[in-house]
Amino acid sequence: MPEQQFAEYAHEIESTIKIGLFKRNMTQKELAELIHANPQQLNRAIKGDMTPKSRELREQVARVLNL
């Protein structure tokens, strides 16, 4: 059950970020450049990776996209 809850939460985070990007007419690559992040690492963070770096990137994304 916890795995299912985590998967649902990760999907919710991903959807929120994708909608934020869409509203700002911005691509993930542009966002990565803006926050000085590797595009692949940003993608892992958006997909729900739980490493400290991914958590930090999600915080930066939330600030940039006003989430």
C-alpha positions as CSV (number, residue, x, y, z in Angstrom):
1,M,0.0,0.0,0.0
2,P,2.7,2.6,0.8
3,E,4.3,2.0,-2.6
4,Q,0.9,2.8,-4.3
5,Q,0.5,6.0,-2.2
6,F,4.0,7.1,-3.1
7,A,3.3,6.4,-6.8
8,E,0.1,8.5,-6.7
9,Y,1.9,11.3,-4.9
10,A,4.8,11.3,-7.4
11,H,2.3,11.4,-10.3
12,E,0.5,14.4,-8.6
13,I,3.8,16.3,-8.2
14,E,4.7,15.6,-11.9
15,S,1.3,16.7,-13.1
16,T,1.5,19.9,-11.0
17,I,4.9,20.8,-12.4
18,K,3.9,20.0,-16.0
19,I,0.8,22.2,-15.7
20,G,3.0,25.0,-14.3
21,L,5.4,24.7,-17.2
22,F,2.5,24.7,-19.7
23,K,1.0,27.8,-18.1
24,R,4.3,29.6,-18.5
25,N,4.9,28.3,-22.0
26,M,8.2,26.8,-20.8
27,T,9.9,23.5,-21.5
28,Q,11.7,21.3,-19.0
29,K,14.9,22.1,-20.8
30,E,14.3,25.8,-20.4
31,L,13.5,25.3,-16.7
32,A,16.7,23.3,-16.2
33,E,18.7,26.1,-17.8
34,L,17.0,28.7,-15.6
35,I,17.8,26.9,-12.4
36,H,21.2,25.7,-13.6
37,A,20.4,22.0,-13.4
38,N,21.2,19.1,-15.5
39,P,18.0,18.3,-17.6
40,Q,18.2,14.6,-16.9
41,Q,18.5,15.2,-13.1
42,L,15.6,17.6,-13.3
43,N,13.5,15.0,-15.1
44,R,14.3,12.5,-12.3
45,A,13.2,15.0,-9.7
46,I,10.0,15.7,-11.6
47,K,9.3,12.0,-11.8
48,G,9.5,11.7,-8.0
49,D,13.1,10.6,-7.3
50,M,13.7,11.0,-3.5
51,T,17.5,11.8,-3.4
52,P,18.4,15.0,-1.6
53,K,19.4,16.7,-4.9
54,S,16.0,15.9,-6.4
55,R,14.2,17.3,-3.4
56,E,16.3,20.4,-3.7
57,L,15.5,20.7,-7.4
58,R,11.7,20.4,-6.7
59,E,12.0,23.2,-4.1
60,Q,13.7,25.4,-6.8
61,V,11.1,24.5,-9.3
62,A,8.3,25.3,-6.9
63,R,9.8,28.8,-6.3
64,V,10.3,29.5,-10.0
65,L,6.8,28.2,-11.0
66,N,5.1,29.7,-7.9
67,L,3.6,26.3,-6.9
